[in-house]
Amino acid sequence: MWKVFYLTMIALFWHYPRMAMWVILQKLHIVDKLCDEGYHKLSLLAFADEIYRMPWEGGGINSLIKWQLMYWRSDILAIGCNRVAVRDYVKSKVGADVLIPLLPNETMVWDDPNEIDFSLLPGRFVLKCTNGSGMLIVVTDKSKLDIDSARKTMQKWMSEKPSLYYREFQYGLVKNRIICEKFIGGVDGKCPVDYKIMCSNGKPLFAWIDFNRFDGHTRLFVDTKFNALDCYTSFVPKLKKSGAQIRRPDSWTRMLDVASKLSKGIPIVRVDLYDVCGKIYFGELTFSPGGGLERIFPFSCSQEWASQADIACFL
């Protein structure tokens, strides 16, 4: 075990010395003692290879995300990252037609996974934790679902503390509960394409499109006119597909309008949407994508997006 650890550290030092130093500081519990401001600025340097600066100083989009995590506070943060409370917010801003239906009814939320009656659920559905990121179970054939295993997984969710991952404090404002959404993917069981639009105070800046989230995940960046951008991130491989497969959806203008209305009054937020046969569905609001640590290549793209952000009224 230790041999693997040392070899990993050597590789990290060779390719990513700052990240390797961060890992060592974590092992020594020095990271735990950092104040939030110190944590966010140092982690930005270690993982995103970016010195914390505001847009007019040459900073990128990750610096803006870190600025928001450190200094901006609003009631919308607790609402937006709560998958139950955010539904009323979305309904008030753009209407209920973009909401994915809840199962077995619109009021059902579980505090205990053992309370879920799977006999009331259809053949396909998605179980999600109301808090955090990545805690979901996509069920495309209920007859093949190991219910006991699913309950154990959801039970682990109940004790998760997403706010501690990257010190994203907003997740600490939300109670972990379970909801069930209608599965909106195709008949082949694949999840729909995910359109993630980064906005600043009602102004869409750019977007990335995630393909095949759970099998061969790739990503494409586009501007607000849906022109493909030659950039990529450290987390997800760049999309390499034909132009026919990345055609601008007919609903794109409507998606930008929805994102604009949902992001008004927020310095920086990612609005996640789906297009299913021309119908738009709301996914979530994300106030700190990747914890502000997802390195963007080339950095000039990140700088350009940050320079377009409308944050003057929040300073």
N, C-alpha and C positions, 0 to 999 in steps of 0.2 A: 504493500500500500504506500509506504513512504517513498519507495523507489519511483513509483508512478508519479507521486507528488513532486519529487525533486526534478524528474525529467520534464514534467509539465511546467515547472517554474523556470527551468533553463530555457525552454522554448518560448515562454512568455517574455523573459528578459531579452531574448535575442530579437524577437519581433515587436513586442509591445512592452518596453521597459516600464512605462508609467503604470500600466495596468498591473504588471507583476509587482511593483512596489505597493500598489493599493492592496493586493491580495496579502502581502506580508503584513501590512499595517492592520488588516482585518484579523489575521491570525494572532497578532500581538494585542488585539482588542483596543488598539489606539483609535481606530475609526469610530468605535462606539462612544468614545469620549469627546468627539468633535461636536461643536455646536452645529445647528442646522445650516447656518450660513457657511461655515467652514466645510461641512460635509458636501454641500451642493457645489461649491466652487472647486473643490479638489476632485470630486468624482467627475465633474465635467472635463477637467483636464486629463484625468486618468483614462476615461473610457471614450469620450468624444474627441479627445485631443484638441480641446478648445479652451482658450483662456476666457474667463467670464468678462464680457464687455457688453454694453448696451449697443443697439443698432447703429447709433451715430458715432460709436467708437470702433465700428468694424465687427461687432459681435454677430453671431449667427442665430438661427431659430432656437437652438438648444439653450443658448444664454437667456433668451426670452422665457423659455419654459422654466428655467431655473429661477429667474427673477420672479415669476409668478408664484412658484412654490415657496420662495423665501418671504415675499413681501405683500402679496395681494390676498385679501380675505373678503369673502362675500357669502351670503346665504345660498347662492346658486351652486356653490361647490358641494355642499351636502346634498342638495337636490339632484344635481346633474349626475353624480356618480352613484346614485341610488336607483337601481333599475325599476323600482316601483314608483317612487316619488317623481322621477323624471317624466313619467307618462302624462301626468297632469300638466307639467310644464310644456311638453311638446304639444299637447292638445290645445292649450291656450294660445300658443304661438302660431301653429300651422294647421291645426285640425287633427282629429282622431284617425283620419283615413290612412295616415302613414304609420300607425302603430301596428306592430305584429300582435295578433290576437293571443291572449293568455288562455291556458287550458287548465282544468276543464271549464273554467269560467273566468271572467275578468276580475273577480275579487279574490281568487284563491292564491294565497301565499302561505308557505310552510316555514315554521320555526324549527321543526324536527323532521328530518328525512323519513323517519319511520312512520310518520303520519300520512305519507303520500299513498293514495289508493291508485295503483297503476291500472286497475280495471276500468277506471274512468277516463283513461287517456287513449288517444287513437293509436294507430300503428306507427306513426312517425311524429316526433316531437323533439324539443330541445330543453333540457334542464339546465338552469343557470343559477349561480349564486348572485344575489342582489348587489354584492359588493365586489370590488377587485377586478382582476383581469385574468382571462384564461381558464376560469373555473366554469366549465360547461361540459355537458354530455349530450352529444348529438345521436339521436336514436332514429335510424331509418327503417328498422324492422323490429318492432317490439317483441315479436316471438323469439328473437335471438338475443334479447337483452338479459344479462345476468343481473337480476334485480337486487340480490343480496350484495353483489360487488358494487353496484351503483349506489346503494344506500351507504356503504362503507366510504366510498369516495366522497359523497356529499357530507357525511359526518365529519370528515377531515376538513371540509370547507368551513364548517361551523367554527372551528378553532383557529382558522387562518387569520393573520393580521396583515392585510395588504399594505397598510400604512407604513410598515416597517421595512418593506423591500428596498425602496429607494427614498425613504422618508417622504412619501407622498401623503402628507398629513390628512388630505381630504377623505381618504378611505377610512380613517379612524373615526369619522363622523357618522358612519353608516353601520347598521347592524347586519350581520350575516344572516340571510334568509334564503329560501329557495322559491323560484318561480318556474313555470313551464310555459314555453312559447310554442306556437304552431311552427312546424318545419316548413320553411318557404323555399327550400331547394328544389332541384329538378327530380324527375321520376327516376333518374339514375342514382339518386342519393347524394349527389354532389351539392355542396353548399353554394349559394349564389356568389357572384363577383361582389367584392366589398369595395365601395367607393369611400375613401377617407379624405375629407376636405378640411384642410387647415385654414382656420379663419381668425381674424382679429377684429373684435368690436363690430361685427356685422359685415366684414369685408373678407370674402374668400381670397386666399393668397395663392394657393396651389393645392394639388391633391395627389394622393397616390392610390393606386388600384391594386388590391391584393387578389391574386388568382390561386385557387386550390389551396386554401389555408391549411388543410390537414393532410395534404398529399402532394408533394412537389411544389411547395409554396414559392411563388415568384411575385415580383412587384414592379409596377411601372409608375413613374412620376409623370404628371401632366400639368400644364398651366390651366388657367381658368377657361381658355378657349379650346381645351382638350388637345393641345399640341404636345406630343411626347417630348420629354426632357431627358437629356443625356446625363442623368445622375442616378445614384443608387445609395443604399445604406449598408452599414456594417452588419445588420441583423438578417436581411433577407436578400437572396440572389436577385439580380436584375433580370427582368423579363426578356426573353429572346424568342419572340413569336412574330408571325406575319402580321402586316397591317390590317388584314381582314378580320383578325381575331381581336383587335383592339379598336373597333369602330366606335366612334362617339355615339353613346346611347341617345335615343330620341328624347329621353327625360332629363338630359344633362342640364338644360337651362332651369328646369324646375328644381333639380337637385341643388343647384347653386342658390336658388331663391330660398329653399328650405334651410340650407346651411347658414345663409345670411341672417335669417330671422331668428334662428336658434342661438346664434353666436353673439347677437347684439348685446352690448353691455359687459362683454367678457374680453379681457386683454388678448388671450390666446387660448384657443380650444379647437380640438379636432372633432368634426361632426361626421359620424359614420352612417352611411346610407347603403341600401341595396336597391337594385333594379331587377324586378322579376316580371318579365314579359311586359315591360313598359310601366309597371306600377312601382312606385317608390315606397320603401319601408325604412323606418328609422331603426338604427342599430344602437348607438350610444353616443354620449358626449365624453370625450377624454381630455382632461385638463393638463396632463403631463405625459404625452406619448413617449413610451420607452424610458420614462423617468428623466427625460432630457439627456439621455446618454447614447442615443442612436446616431453614430457618426455618419455624416453625409458627405459624399464625394461627388463632384468637387465642392470644396467649402464655399466657393464663390456663389453657388446656388443658394446655400443656407444664408449667406450674408444678404443676398438680394431679397429673399423672402422677408427676412427680419427688417430690412430697411422699408418695406412696404406696410409693415404693421402699424395699426392705429392705436397707440397706447398713451398718447400725450395726456388724455384726460384722466388717466389712472395714476400718474406719477405724483 
